[in-house]
Amino acid sequence: MDRVEKDITVANKKGLHARPAALFVQLADKLNVSVTIQKGEEKINGKSIMALLSLGVSCGTVLKLIIEGDRAQEAMGEFEKFFNKQEEEITS
């Protein structure tokens, strides 16, 4: 099993509110990997929308994504695309 960690800065000016949080959880479920999100000292299951919303992620927040599974590297690429897409939506 592979493990990949990466710090991601949330660029969406509204942060990770309900809609992008739901899309993130759907992506995590689809990729069939374990996703842990760390904000400061707090760690949550990235497949739980309630836990994700409880983090109160705003624009500029740095999150550590910890991906574990057979396709962890590929999944991390998909999560990077997700966050880049969120950034493009606010600049266009």
DSSP file (Angstrom, degrees, kcal/mol; ACC not computed):
  #  RESIDUE AA STRUCTURE BP1 BP2  ACC     N-H-->O    O-->H-N    N-H-->O    O-->H-N    TCO  KAPPA ALPHA  PHI   PSI    X-CA   Y-CA   Z-CA
    1    1 A M              0   0    0      0, 0.0    69,-0.2     0, 0.0     2,-0.2   0.000 360.0 360.0 360.0 133.0    0.0    0.0    0.0
    2    2 A D  E     -A   69   0A   0     67,-1.4    67,-2.3     2,-0.0     2,-0.4  -0.540 360.0-159.2 -90.4 157.3    1.3    3.4   -1.0
    3    3 A R  E     -A   68   0A   0     65,-0.2     2,-0.4    -2,-0.2    65,-0.2  -0.992   9.9-179.8-137.9 128.8    1.2    6.6    1.1
    4    4 A V  E     -A   67   0A   0     63,-2.6    63,-3.0    -2,-0.4     2,-0.4  -0.992   4.6-169.5-130.9 136.4    1.5   10.1   -0.2
    5    5 A E  E     +A   66   0A   0     -2,-0.4     2,-0.3    61,-0.2    61,-0.2  -0.968  11.7 164.7-125.1 143.0    1.3   13.4    1.7
    6    6 A K  E     -A   65   0A   0     59,-1.9    59,-3.1    -2,-0.4     2,-0.4  -0.970  33.2-126.9-156.3 140.5    1.1   16.9    0.3
    7    7 A D  E     -A   64   0A   0     -2,-0.3     2,-0.4    57,-0.2    57,-0.2  -0.764  29.1-170.5 -86.7 132.4    0.2   20.4    1.6
    8    8 A I  E     -A   63   0A   0     55,-3.4    55,-3.3    -2,-0.4     2,-0.5  -0.985  14.7-144.5-125.2 132.7   -2.5   22.1   -0.4
    9    9 A T  E     -A   62   0A   0     -2,-0.4     2,-0.5    53,-0.2    53,-0.2  -0.871  22.0-127.6 -97.3 126.3   -3.5   25.8   -0.1
   10   10 A V        +     0   0    0     51,-2.9    50,-3.8    -2,-0.5    51,-0.2  -0.611  30.2 176.2 -75.3 119.0   -7.2   26.3   -0.6
   11   11 A A        +     0   0    0     -2,-0.5     2,-0.2    72,-0.3    -1,-0.2   0.608  41.4 111.6-101.1 -15.7   -7.6   29.1   -3.2
   12   12 A N    >   -     0   0    0      1,-0.2     3,-2.4    46,-0.1    75,-0.1  -0.440  68.2-137.5 -62.6 125.2  -11.4   29.1   -3.5
   13   13 A K  T 3  S+     0   0    0      1,-0.3    46,-0.4    -2,-0.2    -1,-0.2   0.711 104.5  48.1 -62.6 -19.1  -12.5   32.5   -2.0
   14   14 A K  T 3  S-     0   0    0      1,-0.3    -1,-0.3    44,-0.1    -2,-0.1   0.399 104.5-141.8 -97.0   1.2  -15.4   30.8   -0.3
   15   15 A G    <   -     0   0    0     -3,-2.4     2,-1.1     1,-0.2    -1,-0.3  -0.365  55.0 -30.2  73.4-154.8  -13.2   28.0    1.1
   16   16 A L  S    S+     0   0    0     41,-1.8    41,-0.3    36,-0.1    -1,-0.2  -0.659  82.3 163.7 -99.7  76.6  -14.5   24.4    1.3
   17   17 A H     >  -     0   0    0     -2,-1.1     4,-2.3    39,-0.1     5,-0.2  -0.102  56.3 -68.9 -81.9-170.9  -18.2   25.2    1.8
   18   18 A A  H  > S+     0   0    0      1,-0.2     4,-2.4     2,-0.2     5,-0.2   0.856 126.8  47.3 -54.2 -49.6  -21.0   22.6    1.3
   19   19 A R  H  > S+     0   0    0      1,-0.2     4,-2.2     2,-0.2    -1,-0.2   0.964 117.1  39.3 -65.1 -54.2  -20.8   22.1   -2.5
   20   20 A P  H  > S+     0   0    0      0, 0.0     4,-2.4     0, 0.0    -1,-0.2   0.861 114.9  55.4 -64.5 -31.0  -17.1   21.7   -3.0
   21   21 A A  H  X S+     0   0    0     -4,-2.3     4,-2.3     2,-0.2    -2,-0.2   0.921 108.4  48.1 -63.7 -42.2  -16.9   19.6    0.2
   22   22 A A  H  X S+     0   0    0     -4,-2.4     4,-2.3    -5,-0.2    -1,-0.2   0.904 111.9  49.5 -63.8 -41.2  -19.5   17.3   -1.2
   23   23 A L  H  X S+     0   0    0     -4,-2.2     4,-2.2     2,-0.2    -1,-0.2   0.882 109.6  52.2 -65.3 -37.7  -17.6   17.1   -4.5
   24   24 A F  H  X S+     0   0    0     -4,-2.4     4,-2.5     2,-0.2    -2,-0.2   0.934 110.2  47.6 -62.3 -46.7  -14.4   16.3   -2.6
   25   25 A V  H  X S+     0   0    0     -4,-2.3     4,-2.4     1,-0.2    -2,-0.2   0.895 110.8  51.8 -63.4 -40.8  -16.1   13.5   -0.7
   26   26 A Q  H  X S+     0   0    0     -4,-2.3     4,-2.3     2,-0.2    -1,-0.2   0.913 110.8  48.4 -61.4 -42.3  -17.5   12.0   -3.9
   27   27 A L  H  X S+     0   0    0     -4,-2.2     4,-2.1     2,-0.2    -2,-0.2   0.917 110.3  51.3 -64.0 -43.3  -14.1   12.1   -5.5
   28   28 A A  H  X>S+     0   0    0     -4,-2.5     5,-0.9     1,-0.2     4,-0.7   0.907 111.3  47.8 -60.8 -42.5  -12.5   10.4   -2.5
   29   29 A D  H ><5S+     0   0    0     -4,-2.4     3,-0.8     1,-0.2    -1,-0.2   0.913 111.6  50.6 -63.9 -42.5  -15.2    7.6   -2.6
   30   30 A K  H 3<5S+     0   0    0     -4,-2.3    -2,-0.2     1,-0.2    -1,-0.2   0.849 105.6  55.4 -64.9 -35.9  -14.7    7.1   -6.3
   31   31 A L  H 3<5S-     0   0    0     -4,-2.1    -1,-0.2    -5,-0.1    -2,-0.2   0.617  97.5-137.7 -79.0 -12.1  -10.9    6.8   -6.1
   32   32 A N  T <<5 +     0   0    0     -3,-0.8     2,-0.3    -4,-0.7    38,-0.3   0.918  59.4 120.0  57.4  48.3  -11.1    4.0   -3.6
   33   33 A V  S   <S-     0   0    0     -5,-0.9     2,-0.5    36,-0.1    36,-0.2  -0.890  70.1-102.3-132.4 165.4   -8.3    5.2   -1.3
   34   34 A S  E     -B   68   0A   0     34,-3.3    34,-2.5    -2,-0.3     2,-0.5  -0.791  38.4-165.4 -88.1 130.8   -8.1    6.3    2.3
   35   35 A V  E     -B   67   0A   0     -2,-0.5    11,-3.4    32,-0.2     2,-0.4  -0.973  10.5-178.8-124.7 121.3   -8.0   10.1    2.7
   36   36 A T  E     -BC  66  45A   0     30,-2.6    30,-2.7    -2,-0.5     2,-0.5  -0.966  10.3-159.2-115.3 134.9   -7.0   12.0    5.8
   37   37 A I  E     -BC  65  44A   0      7,-2.4     7,-2.5    -2,-0.4     2,-0.5  -0.957   5.5-163.7-115.2 130.3   -7.1   15.7    5.9
   38   38 A Q  E     +BC  64  43A   0     26,-2.5    26,-2.6    -2,-0.5     2,-0.5  -0.957  12.0 179.2-117.9 127.9   -5.1   17.6    8.5
   39   39 A K  E >  S- C   0  42A   0      3,-2.6     3,-1.8    -2,-0.5     2,-0.4  -0.957  72.4 -46.4-123.4 108.8   -5.6   21.2    9.4
   40   40 A G  T 3  S-     0   0    0     -2,-0.5    24,-0.1    22,-0.4     0, 0.0  -0.549 124.0 -23.7  65.1-124.9   -3.2   22.2   12.1
   41   41 A E  T 3  S+     0   0    0     -2,-0.4     2,-0.4    -3,-0.1    -1,-0.3   0.548 117.9  99.4 -93.1  -9.4   -3.2   19.5   14.7
   42   42 A E  E <   -C   39   0A   0     -3,-1.8    -3,-2.6    13,-0.1     2,-0.4  -0.654  51.9-170.2 -86.3 131.0   -6.8   18.3   13.8
   43   43 A K  E     +C   38   0A   0     -2,-0.4     2,-0.3    -5,-0.2    -5,-0.2  -0.961   7.4 177.3-119.7 137.4   -7.1   15.2   11.5
   44   44 A I  E     -C   37   0A   0     -7,-2.5    -7,-2.4    -2,-0.4     2,-0.6  -0.911  38.5 -96.6-134.5 162.9  -10.3   14.1    9.9
   45   45 A N  E >   -C   36   0A   0     -2,-0.3     3,-1.7    -9,-0.2    -9,-0.2  -0.700  28.9-147.1 -77.1 120.4  -11.6   11.4    7.5
   46   46 A G  T 3  S+     0   0    0    -11,-3.4   -18,-0.2    -2,-0.6   -10,-0.1   0.502  94.4  64.3 -70.2  -3.6  -11.7   13.0    4.0
   47   47 A K  T 3  S+     0   0    0    -12,-0.4     2,-0.6   -19,-0.1    -1,-0.3   0.339  84.9  86.2 -99.2   5.8  -14.7   10.8    3.2
   48   48 A S    <>  -     0   0    0     -3,-1.7     4,-2.4     1,-0.2     5,-0.2  -0.914  57.8-167.2-109.8 110.1  -16.9   12.4    5.8
   49   49 A I  H  > S+     0   0    0     -2,-0.6     4,-2.7     1,-0.2     5,-0.2   0.881  90.4  52.8 -63.9 -36.8  -18.6   15.6    4.6
   50   50 A M  H  > S+     0   0    0      2,-0.2     4,-1.9     1,-0.2    -1,-0.2   0.919 110.8  46.3 -65.3 -42.3  -19.6   16.5    8.2
   51   51 A A  H  > S+     0   0    0      2,-0.2     4,-0.7     1,-0.2    -2,-0.2   0.908 113.0  50.6 -65.0 -40.8  -16.0   16.2    9.4
   52   52 A L  H >< S+     0   0    0     -4,-2.4     3,-1.0     1,-0.2     5,-0.4   0.927 111.6  46.6 -64.0 -45.5  -14.8   18.2    6.4
   53   53 A L  H >< S+     0   0    0     -4,-2.7     3,-1.4     1,-0.2    -1,-0.2   0.838 104.0  63.7 -65.0 -32.2  -17.3   21.0    7.0
   54   54 A S  H 3< S+     0   0    0     -4,-1.9    -1,-0.2     1,-0.3    -2,-0.2   0.709  89.4  68.9 -66.6 -19.4  -16.4   21.0   10.8
   55   55 A L  T << S-     0   0    0     -3,-1.0    -1,-0.3    -4,-0.7    -2,-0.2   0.748  95.5-141.2 -70.1 -22.1  -12.9   22.1    9.9
   56   56 A G    <   -     0   0    0     -3,-1.4     2,-0.5    -4,-0.4    -3,-0.1   0.963  22.9-164.0  61.1  53.3  -14.1   25.5    8.8
   57   57 A V        -     0   0    0     -5,-0.4   -41,-1.8   -41,-0.3     2,-0.2  -0.592  10.5-178.9 -79.2 119.1  -11.8   25.7    5.8
   58   58 A S    >   -     0   0    0     -2,-0.5     3,-2.0   -43,-0.2   -48,-0.2  -0.621  41.1 -66.8-110.1 172.3  -11.5   29.2    4.4
   59   59 A C  T 3  S+     0   0    0    -46,-0.4   -48,-0.2     1,-0.3    -1,-0.1  -0.329 122.3  24.8 -58.4 134.9   -9.5   30.7    1.5
   60   60 A G  T 3  S+     0   0    0    -50,-3.8    -1,-0.3     1,-0.3     2,-0.2   0.311  85.9 140.4  91.7  -8.3   -5.8   30.5    2.2
   61   61 A T    <   -     0   0    0     -3,-2.0   -51,-2.9   -51,-0.2     2,-0.6  -0.470  47.3-138.3 -68.3 135.2   -6.0   27.6    4.6
   62   62 A V  E     -A    9   0A   0    -53,-0.2     2,-0.4    -2,-0.2   -22,-0.4  -0.871  22.8-173.2 -97.8 122.8   -3.2   25.1    4.2
   63   63 A L  E     -A    8   0A   0    -55,-3.3   -55,-3.4    -2,-0.6     2,-0.6  -0.907  19.2-139.4-113.3 141.8   -4.4   21.5    4.4
   64   64 A K  E     -AB   7  38A   0    -26,-2.6   -26,-2.5    -2,-0.4     2,-0.5  -0.908  17.5-155.6 -98.0 121.1   -2.2   18.4    4.5
   65   65 A L  E     -AB   6  37A   0    -59,-3.1   -59,-1.9    -2,-0.6     2,-0.5  -0.844   7.2-168.7 -95.1 130.5   -3.7   15.6    2.4
   66   66 A I  E     -AB   5  36A   0    -30,-2.7   -30,-2.6    -2,-0.5     2,-0.5  -0.964   7.5-172.8-121.5 111.8   -2.6   12.1    3.4
   67   67 A I  E     -AB   4  35A   0    -63,-3.0   -63,-2.6    -2,-0.5     2,-0.4  -0.900   4.0-178.2-111.1 130.8   -3.6    9.5    0.8
   68   68 A E  E     +AB   3  34A   0    -34,-2.5   -34,-3.3    -2,-0.5     2,-0.3  -0.993  32.5  78.3-129.9 135.9   -3.2    5.8    1.4
   69   69 A G  E >  S-A    2   0A   0    -67,-2.3   -67,-1.4    -2,-0.4     3,-1.4  -0.860  87.2 -68.2 153.0 175.3   -4.0    3.0   -1.0
   70   70 A D  T 3  S+     0   0    0    -38,-0.3     3,-0.2     1,-0.3    -1,-0.1   0.773 132.7  36.2 -64.9 -26.2   -2.8    1.1   -4.0
   71   71 A R  T 3> S+     0   0    0    -39,-0.2     4,-2.6   -40,-0.2    -1,-0.3  -0.175  76.6 133.1-117.9  39.0   -3.3    4.1   -6.3
   72   72 A A  H <> S+     0   0    0     -3,-1.4     4,-2.5     1,-0.2     5,-0.2   0.894  72.3  48.8 -60.1 -44.8   -2.3    6.8   -3.8
   73   73 A Q  H  > S+     0   0    0      2,-0.2     4,-1.7     1,-0.2    -1,-0.2   0.929 113.8  46.2 -63.4 -45.6    0.0    8.7   -6.2
   74   74 A E  H  > S+     0   0    0      1,-0.2     4,-1.6     2,-0.2    -1,-0.2   0.905 112.4  51.5 -62.0 -42.7   -2.7    8.8   -9.0
   75   75 A A  H  X S+     0   0    0     -4,-2.6     4,-2.3     1,-0.2    -2,-0.2   0.899 105.1  55.4 -62.9 -41.3   -5.3    9.8   -6.4
   76   76 A M  H  X S+     0   0    0     -4,-2.5     4,-2.4     1,-0.2    -1,-0.2   0.901 105.2  53.6 -59.5 -40.1   -3.2   12.7   -5.2
   77   77 A G  H  X S+     0   0    0     -4,-1.7     4,-2.0     1,-0.2    -1,-0.2   0.891 108.2  50.0 -59.7 -40.0   -3.0   13.9   -8.8
   78   78 A E  H  X S+     0   0    0     -4,-1.6     4,-2.1     2,-0.2    -2,-0.2   0.887 110.3  49.4 -66.7 -39.4   -6.8   13.9   -9.0
   79   79 A F  H  X S+     0   0    0     -4,-2.3     4,-2.4     2,-0.2    -2,-0.2   0.877 108.9  52.9 -68.2 -36.5   -7.1   15.9   -5.7
   80   80 A E  H  X S+     0   0    0     -4,-2.4     4,-2.5     2,-0.2    -2,-0.2   0.917 109.1  49.6 -62.9 -42.0   -4.6   18.4   -7.0
   81   81 A K  H  X S+     0   0    0     -4,-2.0     4,-2.7     2,-0.2    -2,-0.2   0.908 108.6  54.4 -60.6 -41.5   -6.8   18.8  -10.1
   82   82 A F  H  X S+     0   0    0     -4,-2.1     4,-2.0     1,-0.2    -2,-0.2   0.941 111.8  42.4 -57.6 -49.8   -9.8   19.2   -7.9
   83   83 A F  H  X S+     0   0    0     -4,-2.4     4,-1.6     1,-0.2   -72,-0.3   0.860 114.0  51.6 -69.9 -34.4   -8.2   22.1   -5.9
   84   84 A N  H  X S+     0   0    0     -4,-2.5     4,-2.3     2,-0.2    -1,-0.2   0.889 108.6  52.0 -66.2 -38.5   -6.8   23.7   -9.1
   85   85 A K  H  X S+     0   0    0     -4,-2.7     4,-2.0     1,-0.2    -2,-0.2   0.907 106.9  52.8 -62.8 -42.3  -10.3   23.6  -10.7
   86   86 A Q  H  X S+     0   0    0     -4,-2.0     4,-0.8     1,-0.2    -1,-0.2   0.881 109.8  49.4 -60.3 -37.7  -11.7   25.3   -7.6
   87   87 A E  H >X S+     0   0    0     -4,-1.6     4,-1.0     1,-0.2     3,-0.7   0.913 108.4  52.2 -68.0 -43.0   -9.0   28.0   -8.0
   88   88 A E  H >X S+     0   0    0     -4,-2.3     4,-1.1     1,-0.2     3,-0.6   0.865 102.5  60.5 -61.8 -36.4   -9.9   28.5  -11.8
   89   89 A E  H 3< S+     0   0    0     -4,-2.0    -1,-0.2     1,-0.2    -2,-0.2   0.808 106.3  46.3 -62.6 -29.9  -13.6   28.9  -10.9
   90   90 A I  H << S+     0   0    0     -4,-0.8    -1,-0.2    -3,-0.7    -2,-0.2   0.676 113.6  47.8 -87.7 -15.9  -12.8   32.0   -8.8
   91   91 A T  H <<        0   0    0     -4,-1.0    -2,-0.2    -3,-0.6    -1,-0.2   0.546 360.0 360.0-100.6  -7.1  -10.5   33.6  -11.3
   92   92 A S     <        0   0    0     -4,-1.1    -1,-0.1    -5,-0.1    -2,-0.1   0.441 360.0 360.0-103.0 360.0  -12.7   33.3  -14.4
